[in-house]
Amino acid sequence: MKLKKPIFWDNQKLSFWSIILFPFSIMYLLSVWIIRQISLLKAFKKPPIPVICIGNIYLGGTGKTPLAREIFKITKSLGKNPAFIKKYHDYLIDEIKMLDDTGKIFTGHNRLESIFLSFSENYDVAIMDDGFQDHTIRPNFSVLCFNSKQMIGNGLLIPSGPLREKIQSILRSNCIMINGIKNLEFEKKLHKIIGNRNIFIFYSKYKIKNIEKFRNKEITAFAGIGNPSNFFDLLKENNLDIKKTYSFPDHHHYKEEDFKKIINDKSTQIITTEKDFYRLNEAQKQSCDYVEVELEIENVEDFKKMIKSCI
């Protein structure tokens, strides 16, 4: 979804707009419930291969796609032949290209059909980037992604807040991946819901692979992702000299006037995210570079064991 996230979504206190929009959140919750009931009434068709779902309940900016790529590497290291599954939307072409550069991807308007198609081409694990809310598929393993800074925002459903489902939906997952620094307050909130269930919490962080390219340079950074501020913070945490930043909505399609504004100061090195770079035309790509990141998972061997047990 192309979306410029409202600031009040991440306010811990209720705002005027959260209250005003709350009736629409009730309507949204009702529509989600109806869709789920209709899905459950349909005849269940079991996928022919194991399915790993990487999902979220906070809308955007939780790191699903980088984690999907990392899980692809893990399953390959376990001797499997995995493929990505991604529901097709025009605005998701950036994420589709990112996955396609890593491995085989099957896209379409029906995830289950894409899984069967991957099986027909001899792939033996389906890695589903998004789809936690798709109740026509029952994954063998589900990972829910969060960011340690935004957590669950104000805790309210769309459009009063950023949540696609109530927080209690974490009980459908097998593990939770929190990207960023440890957040004990958030962990405590999650454990209160999890109780004694075997739902495990892992942490991950981004490491900049090509950081040496940008050292000792004055930098202009731009991003059109779920949480652009997280990208800018990552650059600052790596001691890069950030002079100016530009934020755009998630999946933003850059127009010429956007880029003229960004490259106005030609004395700085212009950088963006890999995801944004895929949305640029060839001329725009000549004017900037992108930051290559890899995901580092804490206690990765324990995480690998969980993946291995389900495939």
Backbone bond lengths (Angstrom), bond angles and torsions (degrees), N, CA, C in turn:
res aa  C-N    CA-C-N  psi(-1)  N-CA   C-N-CA  omega(-1)  CA-C   N-CA-C  phi
1 M - - - 1.453 - - 1.524 110.54 -
2 K 1.369 117.93 126.37 1.445 120.60 174.97 1.522 108.26 -72.66
3 L 1.316 115.81 120.73 1.454 118.22 -170.74 1.510 111.01 -153.64
4 K 1.334 115.95 129.32 1.451 120.45 167.12 1.516 105.55 -98.42
5 K 1.303 115.29 111.44 1.452 121.12 -170.28 1.530 111.12 -66.44
6 P 1.343 117.65 128.82 1.467 119.91 175.79 1.529 111.14 -64.60
7 I 1.319 116.78 140.75 1.462 121.08 -178.91 1.519 111.45 -60.03
8 F 1.341 117.15 -36.64 1.471 119.86 -174.82 1.526 112.54 -67.18
9 W 1.329 117.98 -16.10 1.464 119.77 178.05 1.527 111.95 -59.96
10 D 1.333 116.53 -32.39 1.464 119.67 -176.34 1.526 113.23 -101.31
11 N 1.327 117.28 6.71 1.464 119.70 175.10 1.524 109.49 -75.28
12 Q 1.331 116.40 132.59 1.459 119.64 -179.62 1.527 111.66 -70.72
13 K 1.337 116.79 -27.74 1.464 121.23 178.06 1.524 109.57 -95.23
14 L 1.327 115.49 149.82 1.459 119.84 178.90 1.520 109.92 -64.65
15 S 1.315 115.73 135.03 1.462 120.68 178.58 1.528 109.57 -104.37
16 F 1.317 115.32 171.03 1.465 121.81 177.30 1.529 110.50 -56.71
17 W 1.352 116.19 -46.17 1.463 120.15 -176.65 1.524 112.05 -69.17
18 S 1.325 117.49 -34.78 1.471 119.93 177.00 1.525 110.79 -60.86
19 I 1.325 116.21 -40.12 1.465 121.02 -179.29 1.519 110.28 -70.79
20 I 1.331 116.64 -44.62 1.468 121.66 -178.59 1.533 111.13 -61.17
21 L 1.346 115.53 -38.93 1.467 120.50 -175.59 1.526 113.51 -87.21
22 F 1.319 116.99 -5.01 1.465 120.18 -174.34 1.532 113.76 -56.52
23 P 1.351 119.91 -40.97 1.479 118.62 177.38 1.531 112.91 -56.92
24 F 1.335 116.22 -34.05 1.466 119.85 178.63 1.534 110.97 -71.16
25 S 1.329 116.24 -29.66 1.464 119.67 175.36 1.522 110.69 -66.89
26 I 1.333 116.26 -36.66 1.471 120.64 176.16 1.532 109.83 -63.23
27 M 1.323 115.39 -43.14 1.469 119.81 178.06 1.526 110.63 -63.50
28 Y 1.340 116.38 -40.10 1.464 120.92 177.94 1.526 110.48 -62.28
29 L 1.340 116.46 -45.15 1.464 121.27 179.04 1.526 110.54 -59.24
30 L 1.317 116.26 -41.99 1.469 120.72 179.41 1.521 110.81 -64.13
31 S 1.336 116.77 -41.85 1.466 120.05 -179.74 1.526 110.72 -65.59
32 V 1.337 117.20 -39.13 1.469 121.25 177.18 1.520 110.41 -62.12
33 W 1.326 116.48 -42.37 1.471 121.54 -179.87 1.534 110.34 -64.12
34 I 1.326 117.06 -43.15 1.474 120.82 -179.60 1.524 110.35 -63.97
35 I 1.338 116.45 -44.80 1.471 120.65 179.56 1.527 110.48 -60.53
36 R 1.337 115.63 -41.27 1.467 119.10 179.78 1.523 111.15 -64.75
37 Q 1.323 117.24 -42.28 1.464 120.27 -179.71 1.521 111.63 -64.11
38 I 1.330 116.35 -39.86 1.471 120.62 177.88 1.530 109.75 -63.50
39 S 1.347 115.78 -41.84 1.475 120.46 179.18 1.518 111.09 -62.03
40 L 1.340 116.24 -40.84 1.462 120.38 -177.99 1.523 112.36 -70.17
41 L 1.344 116.68 -23.54 1.466 120.42 179.50 1.525 112.25 -76.43
42 K 1.335 115.56 -23.12 1.457 119.39 -179.56 1.527 110.63 -71.40
43 A 1.319 115.32 150.88 1.465 120.21 178.08 1.525 109.50 -61.87
44 F 1.321 116.64 126.42 1.460 120.94 -177.29 1.523 110.28 -79.16
45 K 1.322 115.40 128.30 1.453 121.79 178.18 1.525 107.92 -113.36
46 K 1.316 116.16 111.90 1.456 120.26 -175.92 1.525 110.93 -70.32
47 P 1.345 117.39 130.53 1.469 119.68 176.11 1.524 110.68 -60.00
48 P 1.326 118.00 145.65 1.474 121.27 -176.27 1.532 113.46 -79.24
49 I 1.321 117.02 -10.11 1.469 121.59 179.99 1.530 108.80 -134.64
50 P 1.337 117.67 160.47 1.468 120.02 177.59 1.532 111.47 -60.05
51 V 1.325 115.47 141.49 1.463 121.75 -179.26 1.528 109.27 -119.85
52 I 1.331 115.21 126.44 1.464 121.39 173.48 1.523 107.00 -109.28
53 C 1.325 116.29 122.11 1.463 121.42 -178.73 1.526 109.82 -104.35
54 I 1.322 116.57 127.13 1.465 121.90 173.12 1.521 106.23 -109.94
55 G 1.317 116.00 108.82 1.458 119.88 -173.70 1.512 113.10 -129.07
56 N 1.325 114.52 -173.34 1.459 120.80 174.82 1.518 109.55 -153.77
57 I 1.322 115.67 167.13 1.463 120.23 169.67 1.526 110.22 -119.03
58 Y 1.351 115.93 -17.81 1.469 121.45 172.77 1.521 106.44 -87.63
59 L 1.328 116.71 126.79 1.457 121.21 -171.67 1.524 111.77 -74.61
60 G 1.340 116.69 104.45 1.459 122.52 172.34 1.516 115.22 84.38
61 G 1.333 114.40 146.49 1.455 120.84 171.72 1.508 116.24 75.58
62 T 1.342 117.09 27.80 1.465 119.61 -179.00 1.531 112.84 -107.64
63 G 1.334 117.44 -3.64 1.470 120.25 175.12 1.513 115.20 86.45
64 K 1.327 118.23 31.66 1.467 120.87 -179.93 1.530 112.06 -63.02
65 T 1.329 115.94 -50.40 1.463 119.59 -174.16 1.534 112.59 -64.91
66 P 1.340 120.19 -45.06 1.475 118.69 175.40 1.529 112.49 -59.43
67 L 1.339 117.09 -36.68 1.458 119.39 178.46 1.525 110.71 -69.67
68 A 1.332 117.28 -38.02 1.467 120.42 177.06 1.522 110.18 -59.09
69 R 1.330 116.99 -41.56 1.462 120.85 178.74 1.526 111.04 -65.11
70 E 1.323 116.74 -38.44 1.466 120.09 179.97 1.527 110.65 -68.65
71 I 1.323 117.14 -39.52 1.462 120.86 178.04 1.530 110.20 -66.67
72 F 1.332 116.61 -33.49 1.468 120.43 174.45 1.530 109.90 -57.92
73 K 1.337 116.99 -46.51 1.469 121.36 179.75 1.532 110.89 -63.35
74 I 1.327 115.99 -39.70 1.464 120.11 -179.30 1.524 110.61 -64.52
75 T 1.325 117.47 -45.87 1.471 120.31 -178.68 1.536 110.70 -66.86
76 K 1.345 116.72 -35.07 1.474 119.56 175.35 1.524 110.67 -62.80
77 S 1.347 115.82 -40.61 1.467 119.91 -179.62 1.520 111.94 -67.68
78 L 1.335 116.32 -19.38 1.464 121.36 178.28 1.534 111.48 -91.76
79 G 1.318 115.84 9.69 1.466 120.25 175.84 1.514 114.65 84.87
80 K 1.314 118.18 14.82 1.455 121.50 -179.53 1.528 111.52 -95.66
81 N 1.321 115.01 168.75 1.458 122.30 179.17 1.538 107.91 -120.21
82 P 1.338 116.83 80.05 1.467 120.10 -172.06 1.520 113.63 -83.15
83 A 1.313 115.48 160.35 1.463 122.34 173.36 1.520 108.51 -139.00
84 F 1.319 115.04 150.02 1.461 120.43 176.74 1.525 110.28 -85.73
85 I 1.334 114.76 145.80 1.465 121.92 174.03 1.524 107.01 -122.26
86 K 1.319 116.69 126.00 1.468 120.85 -178.63 1.518 109.16 -142.56
87 K 1.321 116.55 127.12 1.468 119.63 176.62 1.518 108.96 -68.58
88 Y 1.333 116.60 134.01 1.458 119.77 -173.63 1.526 112.33 -83.35
89 H 1.324 114.71 128.59 1.463 124.06 166.26 1.524 106.02 -140.73
90 D 1.330 117.41 143.87 1.472 120.64 -178.31 1.524 111.90 -55.45
91 Y 1.332 117.10 -39.61 1.462 119.62 -174.50 1.533 112.51 -74.17
92 L 1.338 117.80 -9.64 1.468 121.20 179.55 1.525 113.27 -94.56
93 I 1.332 116.59 12.75 1.463 119.39 -174.97 1.524 111.96 -61.09
94 D 1.347 117.42 -28.96 1.463 120.44 178.46 1.528 111.17 -63.75
95 E 1.335 116.31 -47.03 1.465 120.46 179.92 1.533 110.89 -68.72
96 I 1.321 116.66 -36.25 1.466 120.66 178.10 1.530 110.09 -61.91
97 K 1.330 116.79 -42.97 1.468 120.72 179.17 1.529 111.25 -66.14
98 M 1.326 117.11 -38.60 1.465 120.75 178.15 1.525 110.85 -60.78
99 L 1.326 115.96 -44.18 1.462 119.99 179.73 1.527 110.90 -69.11
100 D 1.329 116.01 -39.11 1.464 120.66 -178.43 1.528 111.26 -63.88
101 D 1.325 116.97 -29.52 1.460 120.49 177.57 1.526 112.51 -73.99
102 T 1.332 115.80 -15.35 1.473 121.13 -179.97 1.518 111.83 -95.72
103 G 1.325 116.61 -41.59 1.462 120.89 -177.61 1.515 110.91 -167.94
104 K 1.308 115.80 -173.75 1.463 121.65 -178.97 1.527 109.99 -68.07
105 I 1.336 115.87 134.88 1.459 120.71 178.62 1.519 109.90 -127.02
106 F 1.324 115.76 139.02 1.460 122.64 175.49 1.526 107.57 -114.60
107 T 1.327 115.56 120.53 1.463 120.31 -179.66 1.521 109.74 -122.47
108 G 1.297 114.77 150.15 1.453 120.83 179.11 1.511 108.10 -179.76
109 H 1.320 115.72 -175.99 1.459 119.36 -178.70 1.525 112.21 -89.30
110 N 1.334 116.70 -5.76 1.456 121.33 179.03 1.531 108.66 -131.47
111 R 1.334 116.03 112.85 1.475 119.81 -175.87 1.520 111.84 -63.47
112 L 1.329 117.31 -39.70 1.462 120.22 -177.55 1.527 110.94 -63.21
113 E 1.331 116.61 -41.18 1.468 120.03 177.14 1.526 110.49 -62.58
114 S 1.336 116.45 -38.05 1.464 120.37 178.60 1.524 111.09 -64.93
115 I 1.331 116.51 -36.58 1.472 120.50 178.13 1.528 110.29 -65.17
116 F 1.327 116.98 -44.82 1.473 120.39 178.70 1.529 110.76 -63.92
117 L 1.336 116.62 -36.72 1.459 120.10 178.11 1.530 110.56 -65.37
118 S 1.335 116.78 -40.80 1.469 119.56 178.23 1.529 111.05 -62.89
119 F 1.321 116.17 -38.42 1.469 121.41 177.63 1.529 110.96 -62.96
120 S 1.341 116.00 -39.61 1.476 120.22 -179.69 1.526 111.60 -65.95
121 E 1.340 116.68 -19.78 1.462 120.87 178.72 1.532 111.67 -103.98
122 N 1.341 114.32 20.88 1.476 122.30 171.35 1.524 115.54 72.20
123 Y 1.330 117.26 24.52 1.461 119.94 170.23 1.523 107.94 -87.90
124 D 1.325 116.88 144.60 1.468 118.64 -170.97 1.529 114.75 -119.64
125 V 1.328 118.44 2.59 1.469 122.51 172.08 1.530 107.80 -142.92
126 A 1.327 117.19 132.01 1.464 122.00 177.54 1.526 108.85 -103.68
127 I 1.331 116.35 120.61 1.461 121.50 177.60 1.526 107.41 -104.94
128 M 1.307 115.42 108.27 1.456 121.87 -171.54 1.528 110.18 -96.17
129 D 1.331 115.50 109.89 1.468 121.42 177.38 1.524 107.85 -83.95
130 D 1.325 115.61 105.23 1.465 124.99 -171.43 1.535 108.82 79.14
131 G 1.302 116.91 168.04 1.462 120.48 179.95 1.520 113.97 118.31
132 F 1.330 117.42 7.04 1.464 119.40 178.55 1.526 110.92 -62.02
133 Q 1.335 115.67 -27.25 1.472 120.32 179.95 1.536 112.48 -90.91
134 D 1.338 117.36 3.93 1.465 121.33 178.66 1.527 108.59 -90.36
135 H 1.326 116.16 100.06 1.462 120.40 -173.87 1.527 113.66 -84.62
136 T 1.341 116.35 4.45 1.467 118.96 174.29 1.530 110.91 -82.45
137 I 1.337 116.16 -11.07 1.463 121.33 -179.24 1.523 109.57 -120.73
138 R 1.324 115.36 133.04 1.470 119.98 176.52 1.526 107.96 -111.27
139 P 1.336 116.71 98.67 1.468 120.32 -175.52 1.522 112.42 -66.05
140 N 1.311 115.77 154.84 1.469 121.08 172.66 1.521 110.63 -75.08
141 F 1.330 115.71 -26.27 1.457 120.70 -177.52 1.528 108.60 -152.81
142 S 1.325 116.63 129.59 1.469 121.14 -179.59 1.520 110.49 -123.19
143 V 1.329 115.30 129.82 1.458 121.79 175.33 1.523 107.87 -113.82
144 L 1.328 116.25 128.97 1.464 120.72 175.86 1.517 108.92 -103.14
145 C 1.327 116.50 130.17 1.467 121.51 -176.34 1.529 111.10 -101.50
146 F 1.324 114.81 137.40 1.459 122.41 173.66 1.520 108.81 -134.91
147 N 1.323 116.08 163.37 1.455 121.70 172.02 1.521 108.30 -112.43
148 S 1.325 116.74 136.22 1.466 120.15 -174.08 1.525 112.98 -68.34
149 K 1.340 117.32 -17.34 1.473 119.46 179.27 1.522 111.39 -85.80
150 Q 1.338 116.64 -49.47 1.460 119.58 -177.82 1.533 112.45 -83.24
151 M 1.319 117.51 -27.47 1.476 123.19 -179.09 1.530 109.94 52.99
152 I 1.335 117.82 -112.12 1.468 121.07 176.44 1.529 110.72 -117.15
153 G 1.336 115.76 19.93 1.462 119.52 179.46 1.519 111.08 60.96
154 N 1.333 115.82 -132.54 1.469 119.64 179.00 1.528 112.23 -84.52
155 G 1.333 116.34 0.31 1.466 120.37 175.12 1.510 114.78 81.74
156 L 1.340 118.15 6.45 1.463 121.70 -176.92 1.527 111.18 -103.52
157 L 1.322 114.78 159.72 1.463 121.02 -179.96 1.526 111.39 -80.47
158 I 1.322 115.52 156.80 1.466 122.73 174.11 1.538 108.96 -53.33
159 P 1.337 120.64 135.30 1.465 128.56 2.51 1.535 113.84 -96.61
160 S 1.353 117.99 1.74 1.464 119.68 177.84 1.517 111.97 -69.17
161 G 1.328 115.62 -25.46 1.459 121.43 -178.77 1.513 109.80 -150.31
162 P 1.327 117.46 -169.72 1.466 121.02 -173.17 1.529 115.38 -94.56
163 L 1.331 118.28 3.42 1.464 119.28 -172.02 1.527 113.36 -86.75
164 R 1.324 114.91 134.13 1.462 121.76 176.01 1.527 110.87 -81.99
165 E 1.331 115.86 -25.07 1.464 122.72 178.11 1.524 108.53 -145.37
166 K 1.317 115.58 166.65 1.465 119.66 175.19 1.526 109.72 -65.12
167 I 1.306 116.99 152.20 1.463 122.81 -177.40 1.530 111.47 -58.72
168 Q 1.342 116.98 -28.15 1.465 120.89 -179.37 1.532 112.51 -63.67
169 S 1.332 116.92 -14.09 1.469 119.89 179.76 1.519 112.29 -68.08
170 I 1.337 117.63 -10.92 1.475 119.54 176.21 1.528 110.77 -61.29
171 L 1.320 117.15 -18.64 1.465 120.99 -179.36 1.526 112.10 -68.34
172 R 1.341 117.69 -14.22 1.467 120.86 176.31 1.522 111.93 -85.31
173 S 1.328 117.10 -6.52 1.464 120.31 -176.59 1.523 111.14 -93.48
174 N 1.331 115.60 165.14 1.467 122.04 174.76 1.516 112.07 -98.13
175 C 1.329 115.18 -30.08 1.461 118.40 175.38 1.521 110.05 -155.50
176 I 1.320 115.08 163.58 1.463 123.11 -178.22 1.523 107.99 -120.96
177 M 1.322 116.35 131.93 1.462 121.96 178.38 1.527 108.33 -113.11
178 I 1.328 116.03 115.25 1.461 121.48 178.90 1.517 108.46 -102.92
179 N 1.317 116.14 118.34 1.456 120.35 179.36 1.528 109.90 -89.61
180 G 1.345 115.52 125.82 1.462 119.83 179.44 1.517 111.80 122.39
181 I 1.336 115.29 -166.44 1.459 120.58 -178.08 1.524 110.45 -73.70
182 K 1.321 116.01 159.37 1.462 120.84 -179.78 1.521 110.63 -59.00
183 N 1.310 115.70 135.53 1.458 122.21 -179.77 1.524 107.22 -129.16
184 L 1.330 115.68 90.75 1.461 120.90 -174.21 1.528 112.23 -66.33
185 E 1.330 115.48 -31.39 1.472 119.48 178.63 1.526 110.33 -63.87
186 F 1.333 115.80 -43.86 1.460 120.72 179.25 1.526 110.59 -68.01
187 E 1.331 116.46 -42.56 1.465 120.74 177.24 1.526 110.88 -55.60
188 K 1.332 115.92 -44.87 1.469 121.29 -178.82 1.524 110.31 -60.09
189 K 1.337 115.80 -40.73 1.468 120.82 179.11 1.533 110.56 -64.54
190 L 1.337 115.79 -40.96 1.465 120.19 179.92 1.526 111.03 -68.04
191 H 1.338 116.91 -43.77 1.468 120.95 -178.96 1.526 111.62 -63.54
192 K 1.316 116.43 -29.95 1.467 120.52 178.50 1.528 110.07 -63.74
193 I 1.325 116.31 -34.98 1.468 121.15 178.72 1.525 110.50 -81.66
194 I 1.331 116.52 -42.13 1.472 121.96 -176.97 1.523 112.11 -64.83
195 G 1.335 117.07 -38.91 1.465 120.86 -178.23 1.518 110.89 62.78
196 N 1.336 116.49 -130.33 1.472 120.10 -177.60 1.536 113.02 -98.05
197 R 1.328 116.60 15.65 1.466 119.71 178.32 1.533 110.43 -74.69
198 N 1.322 115.99 153.82 1.472 121.30 -178.81 1.528 111.12 -85.06
199 I 1.315 114.96 66.52 1.464 121.46 174.79 1.526 106.08 -115.30
200 F 1.316 116.47 116.93 1.460 120.94 -170.40 1.529 111.29 -100.55
201 I 1.311 115.50 148.08 1.467 121.65 -179.43 1.524 109.62 -109.06
202 F 1.337 115.36 127.08 1.461 122.26 176.50 1.531 109.00 -120.62
203 Y 1.324 114.66 159.36 1.463 120.76 175.67 1.525 109.70 -118.99
204 S 1.320 115.21 150.02 1.468 120.62 175.53 1.524 108.93 -139.12
205 K 1.317 115.78 161.01 1.465 120.20 176.08 1.521 108.75 -147.54
206 Y 1.332 115.33 158.09 1.455 120.73 179.43 1.525 110.49 -92.46
207 K 1.324 115.29 137.81 1.458 122.03 173.61 1.524 107.92 -117.35
208 I 1.343 116.85 128.36 1.465 121.06 179.86 1.527 109.12 -80.69
209 K 1.327 116.24 116.78 1.468 121.43 -175.76 1.528 112.46 -77.72
210 N 1.330 116.72 -34.35 1.469 119.87 -174.74 1.528 112.23 -109.95
211 I 1.321 116.25 34.87 1.468 120.97 -174.20 1.523 113.16 -61.32
212 E 1.327 117.83 -30.84 1.474 120.38 -176.64 1.526 112.24 -62.73
213 K 1.331 116.95 -24.10 1.460 120.84 178.59 1.523 112.01 -65.02
214 F 1.341 115.81 -24.47 1.463 119.79 -171.24 1.529 113.94 -111.20
215 R 1.313 116.47 -1.32 1.469 119.26 179.62 1.534 110.39 -70.42
216 N 1.350 114.04 148.87 1.475 122.13 178.14 1.524 112.58 59.45
217 K 1.331 115.66 30.84 1.465 121.03 176.30 1.527 109.15 -129.80
218 E 1.316 116.03 146.82 1.460 120.82 171.67 1.524 107.43 -82.07
219 I 1.344 115.49 133.02 1.470 119.43 -167.58 1.529 112.18 -124.25
220 T 1.328 114.73 138.97 1.461 122.93 165.99 1.520 106.94 -108.91
221 A 1.325 116.60 125.20 1.467 120.90 -177.17 1.524 110.19 -117.89
222 F 1.318 115.47 140.61 1.469 119.64 174.91 1.524 109.57 -136.12
223 A 1.323 115.54 153.04 1.466 120.29 -178.27 1.524 110.38 -157.52
224 G 1.337 114.57 138.32 1.454 121.79 172.88 1.518 107.82 -123.50
225 I 1.333 115.55 72.81 1.472 122.60 -178.26 1.527 108.46 -128.55
226 G 1.339 116.41 -178.23 1.462 120.02 -176.45 1.516 113.63 -57.87
227 N 1.342 116.13 -43.40 1.465 121.38 179.15 1.532 109.30 -134.40
228 P 1.335 118.32 83.18 1.468 120.58 -178.18 1.528 113.34 -56.10
229 S 1.327 117.32 -33.20 1.472 120.26 -178.50 1.528 111.31 -60.61
230 N 1.325 117.88 -30.65 1.468 120.42 178.87 1.530 110.98 -66.48
231 F 1.325 116.63 -36.85 1.466 120.71 176.80 1.525 110.53 -66.21
232 F 1.327 116.30 -45.36 1.461 119.79 179.82 1.534 110.91 -64.07
233 D 1.321 116.56 -37.97 1.473 120.59 177.46 1.525 111.02 -63.67
234 L 1.343 116.58 -39.14 1.469 120.63 178.70 1.528 110.45 -60.86
235 L 1.320 117.00 -41.70 1.463 120.81 179.11 1.528 110.95 -63.95
236 K 1.332 115.58 -43.13 1.469 120.20 -179.57 1.526 111.35 -67.72
237 E 1.334 116.16 -38.15 1.468 120.20 178.96 1.529 111.29 -63.57
238 N 1.339 116.05 -24.32 1.467 120.88 177.79 1.534 111.63 -95.26
239 N 1.336 115.23 16.73 1.470 122.84 173.51 1.527 113.94 61.57
240 L 1.332 115.80 32.87 1.452 119.07 173.88 1.535 109.23 -85.25
241 D 1.316 116.18 148.64 1.467 122.49 -173.61 1.532 109.75 -88.32
242 I 1.330 115.88 88.00 1.465 121.90 -175.86 1.535 109.65 -87.95
243 K 1.319 116.39 116.22 1.459 121.19 -179.32 1.521 112.52 -93.65
244 K 1.333 115.74 -34.73 1.462 119.02 -177.03 1.519 109.92 -151.95
245 T 1.333 116.09 146.80 1.468 120.45 177.44 1.528 109.81 -130.84
246 Y 1.319 115.01 149.53 1.468 122.04 176.58 1.524 108.40 -130.97
247 S 1.326 116.44 127.91 1.468 122.00 -179.95 1.522 110.43 -109.83
248 F 1.331 115.21 139.12 1.459 121.74 178.35 1.533 108.76 -132.87
249 P 1.338 117.95 164.42 1.472 120.02 177.48 1.528 111.98 -62.46
250 D 1.320 116.12 157.86 1.463 121.50 177.02 1.530 109.89 -58.66
251 H 1.329 116.84 137.55 1.469 124.21 179.53 1.534 112.28 64.02
252 H 1.316 117.06 25.55 1.469 121.32 -177.49 1.527 111.39 -61.65
253 H 1.336 115.84 135.49 1.472 121.03 174.79 1.526 107.11 -94.24
254 Y 1.323 116.39 116.02 1.457 121.07 -172.99 1.529 111.88 -77.36
255 K 1.334 114.33 124.79 1.455 120.87 176.43 1.528 108.72 -94.89
256 E 1.306 115.79 167.99 1.465 120.11 -177.66 1.522 111.57 -61.28
257 E 1.361 116.79 -37.31 1.468 118.91 179.94 1.525 111.88 -66.96
258 D 1.351 116.50 -31.99 1.469 120.31 174.89 1.522 109.82 -61.41
259 F 1.325 114.65 -46.35 1.454 119.27 -172.96 1.525 112.04 -73.83
260 K 1.324 116.35 -32.13 1.471 119.03 176.38 1.519 110.53 -61.21
261 K 1.321 115.64 -38.47 1.467 120.67 178.43 1.526 110.70 -67.16
262 I 1.333 116.65 -41.12 1.467 121.10 -177.45 1.526 111.59 -66.95
263 I 1.339 116.75 -43.21 1.473 119.89 -174.17 1.518 112.55 -92.36
264 N 1.316 116.59 15.69 1.464 120.95 -178.71 1.530 112.46 -56.39
265 D 1.342 116.21 -41.56 1.462 120.49 178.70 1.529 108.86 -96.09
266 K 1.318 116.28 97.01 1.466 121.24 -174.78 1.529 113.23 -77.01
267 S 1.335 116.92 -3.52 1.471 119.60 -179.18 1.521 112.12 -82.70
268 T 1.344 117.30 -10.43 1.462 120.86 -178.89 1.528 111.24 -104.05
269 Q 1.317 115.29 155.72 1.477 121.75 172.90 1.525 107.51 -80.46
270 I 1.318 118.15 125.97 1.466 122.03 -177.66 1.522 108.75 -98.05
271 I 1.327 115.95 124.81 1.465 120.15 -179.04 1.523 110.82 -133.30
272 T 1.315 114.86 157.80 1.461 121.38 179.72 1.519 109.37 -148.28
273 T 1.328 116.64 -173.17 1.463 121.31 177.92 1.525 109.92 -84.62
274 E 1.309 116.01 161.10 1.464 120.21 176.20 1.522 110.30 -60.61
275 K 1.322 115.96 -40.72 1.462 121.54 -179.28 1.529 110.72 -61.10
276 D 1.336 117.34 -42.84 1.462 120.97 178.21 1.527 111.06 -66.97
277 F 1.321 116.23 -38.82 1.468 121.28 -177.20 1.528 110.90 -59.30
278 Y 1.325 116.76 -34.85 1.466 120.65 179.55 1.531 112.24 -67.20
279 R 1.337 116.81 -18.91 1.467 120.02 -178.87 1.531 113.19 -93.50
280 L 1.315 117.88 -2.93 1.455 121.71 -178.20 1.529 110.88 -86.26
281 N 1.332 115.31 150.79 1.462 118.00 172.85 1.531 109.10 -80.94
282 E 1.323 117.01 172.85 1.466 120.45 -173.52 1.526 112.35 -62.05
283 A 1.319 117.62 -38.28 1.469 120.87 179.78 1.527 110.58 -65.44
284 Q 1.336 116.58 -41.63 1.463 120.66 179.46 1.528 111.22 -65.46
285 K 1.333 115.98 -37.06 1.469 120.17 -179.90 1.527 112.14 -63.06
286 Q 1.332 116.70 -27.92 1.456 120.31 -179.68 1.526 112.07 -69.48
287 S 1.341 116.55 -18.65 1.467 121.10 -174.86 1.522 113.78 -96.64
288 C 1.327 117.25 -2.80 1.470 118.55 -175.52 1.523 111.02 -150.25
289 D 1.303 114.90 176.16 1.457 122.23 177.39 1.523 107.24 -133.48
290 Y 1.333 116.64 166.77 1.465 118.32 178.39 1.528 111.01 -123.22
291 V 1.309 114.06 156.12 1.456 122.49 -178.94 1.524 108.72 -87.87
292 E 1.322 116.32 121.34 1.467 121.06 176.01 1.530 108.54 -87.63
293 V 1.318 116.06 123.21 1.461 118.85 178.16 1.526 110.15 -122.12
294 E 1.300 115.40 151.57 1.459 120.34 170.16 1.515 108.02 -125.29
295 L 1.316 115.19 151.17 1.451 120.86 -177.22 1.525 109.68 -92.86
296 E 1.315 115.54 126.25 1.461 120.78 175.44 1.527 108.34 -107.22
297 I 1.329 115.60 121.93 1.463 121.14 -177.97 1.524 109.36 -99.82
298 E 1.315 115.58 126.25 1.469 120.16 176.66 1.536 108.63 -70.57
299 N 1.320 116.18 141.00 1.477 120.86 -176.97 1.532 110.64 55.72
300 V 1.338 115.01 45.37 1.459 120.69 -173.53 1.529 112.18 -62.70
301 E 1.333 118.63 -31.16 1.464 120.01 179.78 1.522 111.45 -65.17
302 D 1.333 116.86 -37.46 1.469 120.43 176.10 1.524 110.41 -66.05
303 F 1.333 115.63 -38.77 1.460 120.18 178.23 1.530 110.46 -65.28
304 K 1.329 116.76 -41.05 1.470 121.16 178.07 1.529 111.12 -60.45
305 K 1.334 115.76 -40.47 1.470 119.85 179.54 1.524 110.99 -61.66
306 M 1.339 116.37 -38.67 1.468 119.92 178.39 1.523 110.65 -65.81
307 I 1.340 116.09 -42.25 1.469 120.19 178.13 1.528 110.25 -62.93
308 K 1.334 115.61 -45.43 1.469 120.67 -178.51 1.519 111.58 -60.31
309 S 1.319 117.40 -37.47 1.472 121.55 -176.78 1.524 112.65 -68.30
310 C 1.323 117.09 -19.56 1.468 118.95 -176.16 1.519 113.15 -103.12
311 I 1.336 117.38 -6.43 1.476 118.53 -177.99 1.523 111.58 -115.88
